[in-house]
């Protein structure tokens, strides 16, 4: 990159005297010279947007779990954490758990998942050993990078094997779920490798690999979303037959009905399941990348890179999803010189055995007894209980026990077998599978004039 050099020359008035009228030699005295140089690249200074730069030393000094986690502390950056392995960057305006208006680039190439429309954390990004620096545009960058950067952009620059050669290894070990009522303490580990080699004056390559394994945070929020559904009959809290806790699925609005019992109307929901009943919180990410670098001429480089990631994770959008055997890949070809930049890359995505947690809970309930039959059994159970002298609150609870007879119990072999069956049905009306294969191709070029 071009650098800005500023030279400030401070002169006193030239003091010149002729030694004699016949002597033509004149003396000029330069009293002070000050030279300053800026280390900031010119193209950053003249950029129409602000840029936050995180260099290699700042990354090395960060106490965060990884360089990606450390970006949360950069000025103007906000990070959402819906999962231990799925963190979402934002730098401007409104955001959500899939921020499709903030782009993540690695060496100028977008690493988004085509179907999701955004990056899955840093699953396809660089490792701690290969990251060189990060540039974040904490504002609209659509004028430079397109409409999917309305909220900003992060560009991760990796180390060049011509300047960073050798073998390195890194091991991280931690423990989470200490004093967790739903889980015993679990280990978190990450092993990272990097190898780079210069083959000749023109050829070099590098290989990176990382294996991350842990146990995700357990979503167990029991905040009631439907507390006043039966306020007309003064049924609240545990007596409310239409309960809908945040992390309980299968009892949402589509799983509730208003039925008449004993001459009064009650809102009643299916029983549903807790999220922890229908999901495996094991977290795993196997990722690797390789690059071949060819110096065509001084200042001109042709590069081919390949990125690969296979992950198990929890993903949140309008619903929560289990991403399982989820495969992401990127092939990229890039040419860079002082005057021309050109790139061509393709991203592919295969959702593997992923599934929708809400649909899983709904159809786990409906697969043993349909809604119509269940509500009929509930009504019959209520009438029997009232006839036997039970008060309304007890009759409602006894009716649910009768309607739930034969329901799949979490942890049993029958429950696990049914979960696997629904996980493979790609229709959310009767199953829960998320089966998508998607890809996108990007090609572009830019030039500079001098």
Buried (B, 14 or more C-beta within 10 A) or exposed (E): EEEEEEEEEEEEEEEEEEEEEEEEEEEEEEEEEEEEEEEEBEEEEEBEBBBBEBEBEBBEEBEEBBBBBBBBEBEBBBBBBBBBBBBBBBBBBEBBBBBBBBBBBBBBBBBBBBBBBBBBBBBBBBBBBBBBBBBBBBBBBBEEBBEBBBBBBBBBBBBBBBEBBEEBEEEEEEEBBEEBEEBEEBEBEBBBBBBBEBEEEBBBBBBBBBBBBBBBBBBBEEEBBBBEBBEEBEBBEEBBBBBBBEBBBBBBEEBBBEBEBEEEEBBBBBBBBBBBBBBEBBBBBBBBBBBBBBBEEEEBBBBBBBBBBBBBBBBBEEBBBBBBEBBBBBBBBBBBBEEEBBBBBBBBBBBBBBBBBBBBBBBBBBBBBEBEEBBBBBBEBBBBBBEEEBEBBBBBBBBBEBBBEEBBEBEEEEBEEBBEBBBEBBEBEEBBBBBBEBEBEEEEEEEEEE
